[in-house]
């Protein structure tokens, strides 16, 4: 697809480059005077040409230009788009599911110190400490053989205070981009998700994503099912079929988090997005693994350590 490329390794990776300027949502800002709209430049030219206009005319022009500038710089959602989200329903979904969502933090061990390498999301599967996430969120940890990688799972309490617990690897299915971790935390900290089904999803159905985009914990975004039965690439180059397409915003760090229906049931794992080439910005075309696929994989990972459901865990 021209101008777009799909991002599957979608956990947030930390960079040594200086961060871009943070811009408040709905307001467009400019990094240099050259980038400002031409209306501002026109205002300057008119000010220099005051000899050719009366003072009252210039004031009226300045007021008009200021109004036009405000309209140019302020981006407001249209009533139609704002009306797509039922605020009360979104609040109910978040309150029902947010305690089940966790953060996944990857660290590299160097000279006895843990250096943060990236973050992702996951969710609690049961009360025994099993955490489901994307394989690409823990790929370095899963393939580490020398103890150079550490993964920690962040669990927030009712007050929003997060405690990180060391995770052990239970099993992975790289072809379907699914992994299961195990954490040793007090049983009362585990609030398993409600599992739904992806079999009866409809295009246009409301969906909600909870995760940790760009490191901002417990972020809720909303949208609709944009399409069904999509094929997306896996971390190992194969294709995964049956993916859910949604316009609910999914950014770096959302990977591994749940996609929910209006009853706060998990219907997918947020996994990938198309980004505009060279910008890193999402195009609004995002994908989640269907929960019915996840349900066929996760039990085998927990019992056998592999997706095939064969052999003895820890053996062949």
Phi, psi and omega per residue, in radians:
X1 nan 2.107 -3.050
X2 -1.076 2.367 3.063
X3 1.361 0.010 -3.117
X4 -2.296 2.611 2.961
X5 -2.499 2.599 -3.062
X6 -1.554 2.425 3.135
X7 -1.976 2.009 3.107
X8 -1.746 -0.743 3.083
X9 -1.259 1.349 -2.854
X10 -1.872 0.335 2.946
X11 -1.307 2.734 -3.125
X12 -1.309 2.097 3.120
X13 -1.808 2.218 -3.110
X14 -1.291 2.560 -3.080
X15 -2.269 2.670 3.092
X16 -1.523 -0.070 3.116
X17 -1.274 2.600 3.136
X18 -1.103 2.475 -3.093
X19 -1.204 2.641 3.071
X20 -1.294 2.775 3.132
X21 -1.105 2.304 3.120
X22 -1.401 2.285 -3.093
X23 -2.029 2.257 3.098
X24 -1.008 2.487 -3.114
X25 -1.055 2.307 3.078
X26 1.580 -0.049 3.131
X27 -2.147 2.214 3.136
X28 -1.614 2.238 3.092
X29 -2.091 2.886 -3.031
X30 -2.249 2.439 -3.068
X31 -1.465 -0.241 -3.130
X32 -2.644 2.806 -3.136
X33 -1.107 -0.535 -3.101
X34 -1.149 -0.458 -3.073
X35 -1.447 -0.197 -3.073
X36 -1.179 2.689 -3.136
X37 -1.057 2.689 -3.096
X38 -1.104 -0.388 -3.134
X39 -1.025 -0.604 3.114
X40 -1.187 -0.700 3.123
X41 -1.152 -0.673 3.125
X42 -1.106 -0.676 3.111
X43 -1.023 -0.744 3.135
X44 -1.127 -0.743 -3.130
X45 -1.119 -0.673 -3.132
X46 -1.196 -0.620 3.117
X47 -1.097 -0.645 3.128
X48 -1.263 -0.337 -3.089
X49 -1.799 0.521 -3.068
X50 -1.113 -0.412 -3.127
X51 -1.117 -0.360 -3.073
X52 -1.748 0.166 3.140
X53 -2.509 2.636 3.071
X54 -1.269 2.820 -3.108
X55 -1.088 -0.677 -3.127
X56 -1.186 -0.693 3.108
X57 -1.103 -0.733 3.138
X58 -1.110 -0.719 3.116
X59 -1.077 -0.735 3.135
X60 -1.130 -0.710 3.119
X61 -1.127 -0.724 3.126
X62 -1.103 -0.718 3.125
X63 -1.113 -0.729 3.135
X64 -1.137 -0.755 3.126
X65 -1.123 -0.661 3.082
X66 -1.088 -0.703 3.112
X67 -1.137 -0.795 3.116
X68 -1.101 -0.666 3.106
X69 -1.078 -0.702 3.113
X70 -1.109 -0.680 3.117
X71 -1.176 -0.583 -3.129
X72 -1.254 -0.695 -2.998
X73 -1.504 -0.279 -3.082
X74 -1.863 2.136 3.133
X75 -1.850 2.055 -3.101
X76 -1.986 2.446 3.087
X77 -1.162 2.493 3.107
X78 -1.254 2.676 3.122
X79 -0.980 -0.574 -3.116
X80 -1.148 -0.800 -3.106
X81 -1.218 -0.654 3.137
X82 -1.143 -0.542 -3.091
X83 -1.336 -0.153 -3.128
X84 -1.236 -0.406 -3.047
X85 -1.785 2.134 3.043
X86 -1.468 1.887 -3.033
X87 -1.061 -0.735 -3.122
X88 -1.144 -0.677 3.126
X89 -1.188 -0.734 3.118
X90 -1.067 -0.703 3.113
X91 -1.109 -0.727 3.131
X92 -1.110 -0.738 3.132
X93 -1.079 -0.811 -3.118
X94 -1.110 -0.797 -3.125
X95 -1.102 -0.571 -3.112
X96 -1.352 -0.543 -2.948
X97 -1.986 -0.299 -2.942
X98 -1.165 -0.489 3.138
X99 -1.230 -0.240 3.130
X100 -1.580 -0.154 -3.069
X101 -1.639 2.372 -3.109
X102 -2.169 2.891 3.022
X103 -1.778 2.580 3.099
X104 -2.026 2.069 -3.113
X105 -2.062 2.220 3.131
X106 -1.776 2.384 3.136
X107 -2.284 2.513 2.996
X108 -1.805 2.289 -3.139
X109 -1.532 2.069 -3.130
X110 -2.404 2.094 3.126
X111 0.958 0.675 3.110
X112 1.415 -0.014 3.139
X113 -1.932 2.629 3.084
X114 -1.722 2.096 -3.120
X115 -1.883 2.136 -3.103
X116 -1.123 2.330 -3.127
X117 -2.038 -0.302 -3.136
X118 2.934 2.913 3.137
X119 -2.343 2.710 3.081
X120 -2.589 -2.853 -3.110
X121 -2.288 2.925 3.088
X122 -2.876 -3.116 3.107
X123 -2.589 2.701 -3.079
X124 -1.347 2.260 -3.093
X125 -1.618 -0.656 -3.105
X126 -2.649 -3.034 -3.142
X127 -1.599 0.118 -3.136
X128 -1.653 -0.004 3.090
X129 1.764 0.150 3.135
X130 -1.402 2.290 -3.131
X131 -2.080 2.264 3.118
X132 -1.778 2.376 3.120
X133 -2.664 -3.074 3.025
X134 -1.424 2.554 3.073
X135 -1.060 -0.705 -3.057
X136 -1.157 -0.309 3.080
X137 -1.262 -0.437 -3.074
X138 -2.199 0.363 -3.040
X139 -1.044 -0.737 3.136
X140 -1.128 -0.719 3.114
X141 -1.139 -0.694 -3.099
X142 -1.196 -0.527 -3.096
X143 -1.758 0.015 -3.131
X144 -1.263 2.286 -3.140
X145 -2.101 -0.017 -3.065
X146 -2.136 0.194 3.122
X147 1.286 0.474 -3.103
X148 -1.624 -0.077 -3.114
X149 -2.188 2.508 3.089
X150 -2.328 2.400 3.038
X151 -2.095 2.334 3.112
X152 -2.150 2.519 3.141
X153 -1.886 2.170 3.135
X154 -1.639 2.141 3.127
X155 -2.050 2.180 -3.122
X156 -1.656 2.485 3.072
X157 -1.548 -3.046 -3.080
X158 -1.104 -0.401 3.137
X159 -1.556 -0.042 -3.140
X160 1.562 0.039 3.108
X161 -1.400 2.216 -3.056
X162 -1.804 2.341 3.050
X163 -2.032 2.292 3.112
X164 -1.643 2.324 3.130
X165 -2.068 2.398 3.075
X166 -1.062 2.446 -3.127
X167 -1.943 2.574 2.981
X168 -1.977 2.686 -3.094
X169 -1.540 2.204 3.121
X170 -1.628 -0.831 -3.137
X171 -3.062 2.758 -3.134
X172 -2.397 2.651 2.987
X173 -2.312 1.544 -3.052
X174 -1.129 -0.547 -3.117
X175 -1.143 -0.527 3.105
X176 -1.873 0.081 3.082
X177 1.051 0.814 -3.133
X178 -2.228 2.452 3.083
X179 -2.495 2.655 3.074
X180 -2.165 2.252 3.080
X181 -1.926 2.891 3.066
X182 -2.300 2.279 3.096
X183 -2.161 2.550 3.125
X184 -1.768 1.703 -3.134
X185 -2.381 2.839 3.100
X186 -0.957 2.404 -3.049
X187 -1.002 -0.581 -3.106
X188 -1.185 -0.225 3.111
X189 -1.386 -0.260 -3.065
X190 -1.624 2.114 3.088
X191 -2.159 1.627 -3.067
X192 -1.069 2.601 3.080
X193 -1.233 2.787 2.936
X194 -1.552 2.167 -3.089
X195 -1.627 2.223 3.103
X196 -1.779 -2.565 3.102
X197 -2.443 2.597 3.073
X198 -1.796 0.033 -3.048
X199 -1.221 -0.557 -3.056
X200 -1.943 0.409 3.110
X201 -1.158 2.597 3.139
X202 -2.189 2.496 3.043
X203 -1.099 2.276 -3.090
X204 1.745 -0.182 3.137
X205 -1.205 2.444 3.139
X206 -1.214 2.428 3.094
X207 -2.423 2.786 -3.084
X208 -2.401 2.450 3.118
X209 -2.083 2.327 3.059
X210 -2.140 2.319 3.137
X211 -2.992 -2.769 -3.058
X212 -2.201 1.060 -3.097
X213 -1.112 2.303 3.105
X214 0.963 0.436 3.102
X215 1.525 -0.016 3.116
X216 -1.503 1.887 -2.978
X217 -1.232 2.634 3.049
X218 0.881 0.921 3.111
X219 -1.639 2.294 3.126
X220 -1.836 2.294 2.973
X221 -2.247 2.734 -3.061
X222 -2.332 2.710 3.113
X223 -3.022 -2.648 3.131
X224 -2.318 2.889 2.968
X225 -1.276 2.011 -3.096
X226 -1.558 -0.426 -3.124
X227 -3.006 2.858 -3.085
X228 -2.274 2.815 3.057
X229 1.022 0.743 3.075
X230 -1.483 2.731 3.063
X231 -1.910 2.219 3.141
X232 -2.228 2.652 -3.139
X233 -1.299 2.608 3.086
X234 -1.717 2.969 3.121
X235 -1.096 -0.322 -3.111
X236 -1.839 0.229 3.025
X237 1.626 -0.147 3.075
X238 -1.461 3.083 3.108
X239 -1.907 2.484 3.040
X240 -1.899 2.193 -3.062
X241 -1.766 2.762 3.091
X242 1.521 0.209 -3.093
X243 -1.169 2.666 3.115
X244 -1.653 2.248 3.055
X245 -1.696 2.365 -3.137
X246 -2.517 2.715 3.035
X247 -1.737 0.067 3.011
X248 -1.069 2.248 -3.015
X249 -1.045 2.217 3.075
X250 -2.258 2.030 -3.101
X251 -2.080 3.092 3.123
X252 -0.977 2.194 -3.094
X253 1.859 -0.275 3.089
X254 -1.365 -0.370 -3.051
X255 -0.934 2.375 3.104
X256 1.605 -0.232 3.136
X257 -1.409 2.924 -3.074
X258 -1.470 2.512 2.882
X259 -1.760 2.227 -2.960
X260 -2.075 2.671 3.007
X261 -1.609 -3.044 -3.058
X262 -1.228 -0.200 3.073
X263 -1.720 0.221 3.127
X264 1.118 0.483 3.056
X265 -1.690 2.470 -3.126
X266 -1.276 2.189 3.092
X267 -2.035 -0.050 3.118
X268 -3.053 2.956 3.048
X269 -1.947 2.099 3.129
X270 -1.092 2.202 -2.908
X271 -2.295 -0.773 -2.982
X272 -2.602 2.842 3.098
X273 -2.614 2.678 2.938
X274 -1.488 2.393 3.056
X275 -2.118 2.642 3.097
X276 -1.245 2.206 -3.045
X277 -0.941 2.212 3.076
X278 1.467 -0.071 -3.098
X279 -1.974 -0.510 -3.052
X280 1.344 0.026 -3.116
X281 -1.547 2.450 3.137
X282 -1.221 2.550 3.086
X283 -1.592 -0.056 -3.073
X284 1.557 0.079 3.090
X285 -1.845 1.762 -3.016
X286 -2.155 2.775 -3.029
X287 -2.378 2.566 3.077
X288 -2.304 2.501 3.035
X289 -1.234 2.368 -3.121
X290 -1.213 2.452 -3.070
X291 -1.144 -0.477 3.115
X292 -1.136 -0.595 3.032
X293 -1.185 -0.791 -3.137
X294 -1.013 -0.670 -3.118
X295 -1.154 -0.436 3.105
X296 -1.463 -0.338 -3.055
X297 -1.715 -0.845 -2.996
X298 -1.021 -0.799 3.120
X299 -1.003 -0.664 3.112
X300 -1.196 -0.649 3.092
X301 -1.109 -0.686 -3.121
X302 -1.220 -0.729 -3.070
X303 -1.454 -0.777 -3.014
X304 -1.897 -0.333 -3.089
X305 1.486 0.025 3.097
X306 -2.505 2.823 -3.056
X307 -1.295 -0.419 -3.090
X308 -1.280 -0.351 -3.122
X309 1.255 0.605 -3.101
X310 -2.170 2.749 3.063
X311 1.408 -2.968 3.129
X312 -1.942 2.356 -3.108
X313 -1.003 2.239 -3.101
X314 1.568 -0.114 3.129
X315 -2.169 -2.663 -3.095
X316 -1.788 nan nan
